[in-house]
Each structure stands twice: as C-alpha cells, then as structure tokens.
C-alpha cells in the first residue's frame, strides 16, 4: 500500500543527491495552453529514474545491500540504480535489452554497474534479471512496480505543488507506470482537483489497453522510438494506482514524438529522448482537454541516442510541414525542371534534393518522374506550392502533405 508519509521521507533522502529541476515556462509548445516543463532530463543521470532507484536502495537492509542488487532497464533505470548502488558501496548488475542505445549502456558501465545485454526488449531483460536474482541471491530493484520506487518518483508530484501551486493539469509519460503512479498518488491526495494525464507511444500502449479493458494486459510486441516506455505489460501496483488516480491516458504517434523532440530543441533549447517528449507531444497535438489550463509536462528523460537524432529531426520537420517531398510527372523536354524550380523559388521554398527518373513511368514513354525535396515553412506553405504547380499544369503524383 502506498503511503504519503513515505513520499515525504523519500523527498528528504533524495534532497542530498537530486539536481533541482525548476519549471520552464514554455509558451511556444501550444498557443492555446499555458505550458510549463518539468525538465527531469537535466537530472544527473539524464532521467527521473534516479529518484526511485536511489530511494529504493537506500531503504534496503545491510544484509540485502551486502548481496548486491540487480535490475532490468531500457537504459534510464539502469543508470539510476548504478549511481545509487555505487554511491552506497553496493555491487550492481543491470540487465538491458540488446537494442538499448549504446550511450545508455556505456553510461551505465561508467557509473559502476556490471551490464548483461539480453536479446529482445525490456520484458526479456526483466525475465533474465529475475532468473539471475534467484541464481545469485541478488536483491531485485524493480523499475516501476515497487512501493519505494513509486514513492521516489512521486517526489516530482510534491515538487510540482510547491513550484506551481495553481497548476491545473499534469501530463506524464507512461511505460510501466511507476512515474505516473507516484505523481498521481501524491497530487490527488493533496489536491484532487488537479487533473493527471498519462501518455504512451502508439506502438506500446500496454497501460492504455489495460485501463480500457479493466485488467492487466500484455502486448505481444512493442515498437517505438520511445524506448524508455517500450513496456509490454504494466505492473500490478501501478495498474491499480493508475486505475484509481489517473484521469486519462492517451497515445501519440512516432511522428508526433519526433515533432515534440524538435520543438523542445528549437524553442526551449532542451534535449529530450522519445519517452521524455511524449508528454509534450500530447499537448502540442491537442490530445488532451487542457486548452486554457495551466499545464505541466514532465520531460522525463534526455538520454537520446545521438546516432538517430538526424532521423528524428527529419521526421519532426516533415510532421510540422517544414520538410516536404513530392513527385511530379513531367514531359521529358528542356525547361520543365527549370519551370518547376522557378515556381518553388518564387514561393520562398528551398530545394534540397532532386531525383530525375526516366524509367519508372511505364505509361508515358515521353514523360519522366521528378522527385523533389524542399524546406518549407508550414502546411499552408506546402499547400500554396502544390496549388501553384497545379496552376502551371504540372501533374502531382503524391497525396501526402506531410512528405
């Protein structure tokens, strides 16, 4: 059973190790919502996970500490456990999915933990960790379904009430449910009028499905850029807590997550990983009833794999109408390409790629296919370019306004 006293105890214990994350007033996220960001991406390990992991380990008996701890993680919990265990002189072994970002794996090692890479996703790492726990006698530090871990994560809720007493809604990324369980429990017990909303990736909606069907459900697979919340099955305690205290949980698409990451970089100079940006994505794309409300988005982590950042930015640009590709059917004769480029240039778009193909058009031997990529301003700008090309009697083959 969760107890609010334990949350305050966790707050005291964590005061020695946490970096204070002040709220950031983010007016550009959505012009119709008064948005504040809680930048847990700025914690020492780049994620809120330090809170629950450190507090859990601090509450172990000396006998349990002597045996060492084991954990499973998609990356962020791993770093929290590693830092906490090393700080307290405790040996730690972390099971991570084989596909975890290299940056998270290496960071975990540097913080003093031994790493075991497991084929599959988080849930496979979880099964392996339980197996090793039984074999070696380690103490298991669960990433979300644990009272002390939830209390540690829930200290964010206590902080929010101090930092923004008149907050009306809080938006939280959801994987296994530890963060939102802690935040919702703390906030609803102190001010039940405040709305607490969760956000999952559309490719990993385990808590969404479970809440909808009023029972814990396991997904056959998960697939999302938000690896920190790519969880097949929520926990028993977190499911019960979310069922009781969370107002609603919605999903966001991969493109929406990418657009949110890009928005945070550009407008707030803040780097978020996929999981951390889901809360912002939900508010950006009006997935929640928070219009006109003072709303906090928890940016839960910033440990993005830099090797995929360029792809994330491109998808974010495309989603927001700033990167666009279209196919045209042209008569294969001099001057056609020049005229297309003139139309685009006159409307202020910047051509960044051109591919001219004579072989793919099998219906008209005297025609070719032109694929042209450009930097644009927004969806309205794209629509104007398309209409100008149509007015010039060019045939547009694609129908996707987002490129």
C-alpha positions in Angstrom: 0.0 0.0 0.0 1.3 3.5 -0.9 1.6 5.9 1.9 2.1 9.7 1.5 4.5 9.7 4.5 6.8 7.5 2.5 6.8 10.1 -0.3 8.0 12.8 2.1 10.6 10.5 3.6 11.9 9.9 0.0 12.0 13.6 -0.6 14.3 14.1 2.4 16.6 11.2 1.4 16.8 12.4 -2.2 17.5 16.0 -1.3 21.2 15.1 -0.9 21.6 13.7 -4.5 19.0 15.3 -6.7 19.6 18.2 -9.0 16.7 20.7 -8.5 14.7 20.9 -11.7 13.0 24.2 -11.9 9.9 24.6 -14.1 10.4 26.2 -17.5 7.5 28.3 -18.9 7.2 27.1 -22.5 4.8 29.5 -24.3 5.6 28.1 -27.8 4.5 24.5 -27.2 0.9 25.2 -27.8 -0.5 28.8 -28.1 -3.8 27.7 -26.5 -2.3 26.1 -23.4 -0.3 27.7 -20.6 2.6 25.1 -20.6 5.3 24.6 -18.1 8.0 21.9 -18.4 9.4 19.9 -15.6 12.9 19.1 -17.0 13.9 15.8 -15.4 16.1 15.3 -18.5 18.5 17.6 -16.5 18.9 15.1 -13.6 22.4 13.8 -13.0 21.7 10.6 -15.0 19.6 12.4 -17.5 16.3 11.0 -16.2 13.8 10.9 -13.3 14.7 7.3 -12.7 17.4 8.2 -10.3 14.7 9.2 -7.8 13.1 5.8 -7.4 16.2 3.7 -7.8 18.2 5.7 -5.2 15.5 5.7 -2.7 14.8 2.0 -3.1 18.4 1.1 -2.5 18.7 3.4 0.5 15.9 1.5 2.2 17.5 -1.9 1.9 18.8 -3.7 4.9 22.5 -4.1 5.3 22.1 -7.8 4.5 20.4 -7.0 1.3 23.0 -4.5 0.4 25.8 -7.0 1.0 24.3 -9.4 -1.5 24.3 -6.7 -4.2 21.4 -5.5 -6.4 20.1 -6.5 -9.8 17.8 -4.6 -12.1 16.4 -4.6 -15.6 16.0 -1.5 -17.7 15.7 0.1 -21.1 18.5 2.3 -20.0 17.5 5.1 -17.6 16.6 2.9 -14.6 20.0 1.2 -15.2 21.8 4.5 -14.7 19.8 5.4 -11.6 20.5 2.0 -10.0 24.2 2.2 -10.9 24.6 5.6 -9.5 22.7 4.8 -6.3 24.4 1.5 -5.7 27.9 2.8 -6.3 27.2 5.8 -4.0 26.3 3.4 -1.2 29.1 0.9 -1.9 26.7 -1.7 -3.2 27.5 -4.1 -6.2 25.1 -3.8 -9.1 24.3 -5.9 -12.1 21.9 -4.5 -14.8 20.1 -6.5 -17.5 19.5 -4.3 -20.5 17.8 -5.2 -23.8 20.3 -5.8 -26.6 18.8 -2.9 -28.6 19.3 -0.3 -25.8 21.1 2.8 -27.1 24.9 2.4 -26.8 25.0 5.7 -25.0 22.8 4.3 -22.2 24.8 1.1 -22.0 28.1 2.9 -21.7 26.8 5.4 -19.2 25.6 2.6 -17.0 29.0 1.0 -17.1 30.8 4.3 -16.3 28.5 4.7 -13.2 30.0 1.4 -11.8 27.5 -1.3 -12.7 28.1 -4.6 -14.5 26.0 -4.9 -17.6 24.2 -8.0 -19.0 22.8 -7.5 -22.5 19.7 -9.6 -23.2 18.2 -10.4 -26.7 14.7 -8.8 -27.1 13.0 -5.9 -25.3 12.6 -4.7 -21.7 10.4 -7.6 -20.7 13.0 -10.1 -21.9 15.6 -8.3 -19.8 13.2 -8.4 -16.9 12.8 -12.2 -17.1 16.6 -12.6 -17.2 17.1 -10.4 -14.2 14.6 -12.5 -12.2 16.4 -15.6 -13.2 19.8 -14.2 -12.1 18.3 -12.9 -8.9 17.2 -16.4 -7.9 20.5 -18.0 -9.0 22.9 -15.5 -7.3 20.8 -14.1 -4.4 20.8 -10.5 -5.5 18.2 -8.0 -4.3 15.9 -7.0 -7.2 15.3 -3.3 -7.8 12.1 -3.1 -9.8 12.0 -0.2 -12.3 8.3 0.6 -11.5 6.2 -1.9 -9.6 7.6 -1.2 -6.1 6.3 1.0 -3.3 9.6 2.7 -2.6 10.4 3.2 -6.3 7.0 4.8 -6.8 7.5 7.0 -3.7 10.8 8.2 -5.1 9.3 9.0 -8.5 6.3 10.6 -6.7 8.6 13.3 -5.2 8.1 15.0 -8.5 4.5 15.5 -7.7 5.3 17.1 -4.3 7.8 19.4 -6.0 5.2 20.5 -8.6 2.7 21.5 -6.0 5.4 23.7 -4.4 6.7 25.1 -7.7 3.3 25.8 -9.2 0.6 25.8 -6.6 -2.2 26.7 -9.0 -1.3 24.0 -11.6 -4.5 22.6 -13.2 -3.1 19.6 -15.1 0.0 17.4 -15.1 1.0 15.3 -18.2 3.2 12.3 -17.6 4.9 9.8 -19.9 3.8 6.2 -19.2 5.7 2.9 -19.6 5.3 0.5 -16.8 3.6 3.2 -14.8 5.9 4.0 -11.9 6.3 7.7 -12.6 2.6 8.5 -13.2 1.6 6.3 -10.2 3.8 8.3 -7.9 2.9 11.7 -9.3 -0.8 10.9 -9.4 -0.9 9.5 -5.9 0.9 12.5 -4.4 -1.1 15.1 -6.3 -4.5 13.6 -5.9 -4.0 13.1 -2.2 -3.1 16.7 -1.7 -5.3 18.4 -4.3 -7.7 16.0 -6.1 -9.0 18.9 -8.3 -5.7 18.7 -10.4 -6.0 16.6 -13.5 -3.3 14.0 -14.1 -3.0 12.6 -17.6 -0.7 9.9 -19.0 0.8 9.5 -22.5 2.0 6.3 -24.2 3.5 5.7 -27.6 1.0 4.3 -30.1 3.4 1.4 -30.6 3.5 0.4 -26.9 0.0 1.1 -25.4 0.1 -1.5 -22.6 -1.3 0.7 -19.9 -3.9 2.3 -22.3 -5.2 -1.1 -23.2 -5.2 -2.4 -19.6 -7.1 0.6 -18.3 -9.6 0.4 -21.2 -10.3 -3.3 -20.5 -10.1 -3.0 -16.7 -7.5 -5.8 -16.5 -3.7 -6.1 -16.9 -2.9 -7.0 -20.5 0.4 -7.9 -22.1 1.3 -6.8 -25.6 2.8 -9.4 -28.0 5.4 -6.9 -29.0 6.3 -3.2 -28.8 7.9 -0.8 -31.4 8.6 2.8 -30.7 11.4 5.4 -30.7 10.4 6.0 -27.1 12.5 3.1 -25.8 12.2 4.3 -22.2 8.5 3.5 -22.2 8.5 0.4 -24.5 7.0 -1.9 -21.9 4.8 -4.9 -22.9 2.9 -5.2 -19.6 2.2 -2.7 -16.7 2.8 -3.7 -13.1 0.1 -4.9 -10.7 0.6 -2.0 -8.3 1.0 0.6 -11.0 -2.1 -0.6 -12.8 -4.2 -0.4 -9.7 -2.9 3.1 -8.8 -3.5 4.4 -12.4 -7.0 3.0 -12.4 -7.8 4.9 -9.2 -5.9 8.2 -9.6 -5.2 8.9 -13.3 -7.8 10.8 -15.2 -7.0 9.6 -18.7 -4.1 8.1 -20.8 -3.7 8.8 -24.5 -1.3 7.8 -27.2 0.9 9.7 -29.6 2.4 8.7 -32.9 6.1 8.4 -33.8 5.9 11.5 -36.0 4.3 13.4 -33.1 7.1 12.4 -30.8 9.7 13.4 -33.3 8.0 16.8 -33.7 8.0 17.3 -30.0 11.7 16.5 -29.7 12.4 19.0 -32.4 10.1 21.6 -30.8 12.0 21.2 -27.4 15.4 21.6 -29.1 14.4 24.7 -31.1 12.1 26.6 -28.8 13.4 25.6 -25.3 17.0 24.5 -26.1 16.2 21.3 -24.3 17.2 17.8 -25.4 14.6 15.1 -24.7 14.6 11.4 -25.6 11.5 9.9 -27.2 9.9 8.8 -23.9 10.6 12.2 -22.4 8.9 14.1 -25.2 5.6 12.2 -25.3 4.0 14.5 -22.7 4.9 17.5 -24.9 3.6 15.7 -28.0 0.2 15.1 -26.4 -0.1 18.8 -25.6 1.3 20.0 -28.9 -1.2 17.9 -30.9 -4.2 18.6 -28.7 -4.7 15.0 -27.5 -5.9 16.2 -24.0 -8.6 18.6 -22.8 -6.1 21.2 -21.4 -7.0 24.2 -23.5 -6.5 27.4 -21.5 -5.2 25.4 -18.5 -2.0 25.9 -16.5 -0.4 22.6 -17.5 2.9 20.9 -16.6 4.5 18.4 -19.0 7.1 16.2 -17.3 10.0 15.8 -19.7 11.1 12.5 -18.1 14.5 11.9 -19.8 17.1 13.3 -22.1 19.2 10.3 -23.0 18.5 10.2 -26.7 20.8 8.1 -28.9 22.6 10.8 -31.0 23.1 8.3 -33.9 19.3 8.6 -34.7 18.9 12.3 -33.9 19.2 13.3 -37.6 16.4 10.9 -38.5 14.3 12.2 -35.6 14.8 15.8 -36.7 13.9 15.0 -40.3 10.6 13.3 -39.2 9.9 16.2 -36.9 10.4 18.7 -39.7 8.1 16.6 -42.0 5.4 16.3 -39.4 5.3 20.1 -38.9 5.4 20.9 -42.6 9.0 22.1 -42.8 10.4 19.3 -44.9 8.4 18.2 -47.9 8.9 15.8 -50.8 6.6 15.4 -53.8 6.6 13.5 -57.1 5.7 15.2 -60.4 5.1 13.7 -63.8 6.9 15.9 -66.4 7.2 16.0 -70.1 10.8 14.9 -70.8 12.0 18.0 -72.5 14.2 21.0 -71.9 13.0 23.7 -69.5 10.5 21.6 -67.5 12.7 21.2 -64.4 13.7 24.9 -64.6 10.0 25.9 -64.5 9.3 23.7 -61.5 12.2 25.2 -59.6 11.1 28.7 -60.6 7.6 28.1 -59.1 9.1 26.7 -55.9 11.7 29.5 -55.6 9.1 32.3 -56.2 7.1 31.0 -53.2 10.2 31.0 -50.9 10.9 27.3 -50.5 14.4 25.9 -50.6 15.1 22.9 -52.9 17.4 20.4 -51.1 17.1 17.4 -53.3 16.2 16.4 -56.9 15.8 13.0 -58.5 15.0 12.7 -62.2 13.8 9.2 -63.3 13.0 8.3 -66.9 12.5 4.6 -66.3 9.7 4.4 -63.7 6.9 5.9 -65.8 5.7 2.9 -67.9 2.5 4.5 -69.2 4.0 7.5 -71.0 7.3 6.9 -72.8 7.9 10.7 -73.3 7.4 11.6 -69.7 9.7 11.3 -66.6 9.2 11.3 -62.8 10.7 14.1 -60.8 11.0 13.7 -57.1 11.9 17.0 -55.4 12.6 17.6 -51.7 12.4 21.1 -50.2 12.5 23.0 -47.0 9.1 24.7 -46.3 7.6 26.9 -43.7 4.4 25.0 -42.7 1.4 23.1 -44.1 -0.1 26.3 -45.6 3.1 26.9 -47.4 3.1 23.4 -48.8 -0.5 23.8 -50.0 0.4 27.0 -51.8 3.3 25.4 -53.6 1.1 22.5 -54.7 -1.6 24.8 -56.0 1.0 26.9 -57.9 2.3 23.8 -59.6 -1.2 22.6 -60.4 -1.9 26.1 -61.9 1.1 25.6 -64.1 -0.4 22.4 -65.4 2.1 20.1 -63.7 0.8 16.7 -62.6 1.4 15.9 -58.9 1.6 12.2 -58.2 1.7 12.1 -54.4 -1.2 13.0 -52.0 0.7 13.1 -48.7 1.0 16.7 -47.4 3.5 15.6 -44.7 6.0 14.3 -47.2 
